[in-house]
Amino acid sequence: MTRPAGRGPAWFGAWLAVGAAFTLSFLGALSIGLFVSGIGVMLLLVAFRNRDYEPCSANGFQRLAPGQQSVSCGGWDPHPLLYLGIGVTAAGVLAYVAASRARP
């Protein structure tokens, strides 16, 4: 005796896998905004930590102000990280809002 197409343990397993993948993708879509916002916040934190960035002179010599004993230069320019952090954080917030409005 043969089974009709679309029935049996193999088809049950296949539909179980499809349902699990759909559920994971739905839950992932809801949390992607929070994940992306976390990356954006980290970029903003690095930009904040480097806010006192001072580029080194091109010729390699630094002038000391009267009373100064040492000079410091270098670090990361915070502006690209700031702009990227603002953009990524905004994208994460918008993705979260869009996903939360799409829920029934």
C-alpha positions in Angstrom: 0.0 0.0 0.0 1.4 3.4 -1.0 1.0 6.7 0.8 -0.4 9.7 -1.0 2.1 12.4 -1.9 2.8 14.9 0.8 2.2 12.5 3.8 4.4 10.5 6.0 7.3 11.0 8.4 9.6 12.5 5.7 7.1 15.2 4.8 6.3 15.9 8.4 10.1 16.4 9.0 10.3 18.6 6.0 7.4 20.8 7.1 8.8 20.9 10.6 12.1 22.2 9.3 10.3 24.9 7.2 8.2 26.0 10.2 11.3 26.2 12.4 13.2 28.2 9.8 10.2 30.6 9.4 9.9 31.0 13.2 13.6 31.7 13.6 13.6 34.2 10.7 10.6 36.0 12.2 12.2 36.2 15.7 15.5 37.3 14.1 13.7 40.1 12.2 12.3 41.4 15.5 15.7 41.4 17.2 17.8 42.7 14.3 17.1 46.3 15.3 18.3 45.8 18.8 21.5 44.0 17.5 22.3 46.7 15.0 21.6 49.4 17.6 24.1 47.7 19.9 26.8 48.0 17.2 25.9 51.6 16.7 26.2 52.4 20.4 29.6 50.7 20.5 30.8 52.9 17.5 29.5 56.0 19.4 31.3 54.9 22.5 34.6 54.6 20.6 34.0 58.0 19.0 33.3 59.5 22.5 36.5 58.0 23.9 38.6 59.5 21.1 37.0 63.0 21.2 40.3 64.6 22.3 42.0 63.4 19.1 44.9 65.5 18.0 46.7 64.6 14.7 50.5 64.4 14.8 52.3 67.0 12.7 53.4 66.0 9.2 57.1 66.8 9.8 57.3 64.7 13.0 58.1 67.6 15.3 55.9 68.9 18.1 56.1 72.3 19.7 55.7 72.5 23.5 53.9 75.4 25.0 55.6 77.3 27.8 55.5 75.1 30.9 54.7 71.9 29.0 56.9 68.9 29.6 55.5 66.5 27.0 53.1 66.4 24.1 50.7 63.8 23.0 49.2 63.2 19.6 47.5 60.5 17.6 44.5 58.2 18.2 41.6 57.7 16.0 39.7 60.6 14.3 36.3 60.3 16.0 34.3 61.9 13.2 33.9 58.9 10.9 33.0 56.7 13.9 30.5 59.3 15.1 28.8 59.5 11.7 28.8 55.8 11.2 27.5 55.2 14.8 24.7 57.7 14.3 23.7 56.1 11.0 23.9 52.5 12.3 22.0 53.3 15.5 19.3 55.1 13.5 19.0 52.2 11.1 18.6 49.8 14.0 15.9 51.9 15.6 14.1 52.2 12.3 14.3 48.4 11.8 13.0 47.7 15.2 10.1 50.1 14.8 9.3 48.6 11.4 9.4 45.1 12.7 7.3 46.0 15.7 4.6 47.6 13.6 4.5 44.6 11.2 3.4 42.3 14.0 -0.2 41.4 14.0 
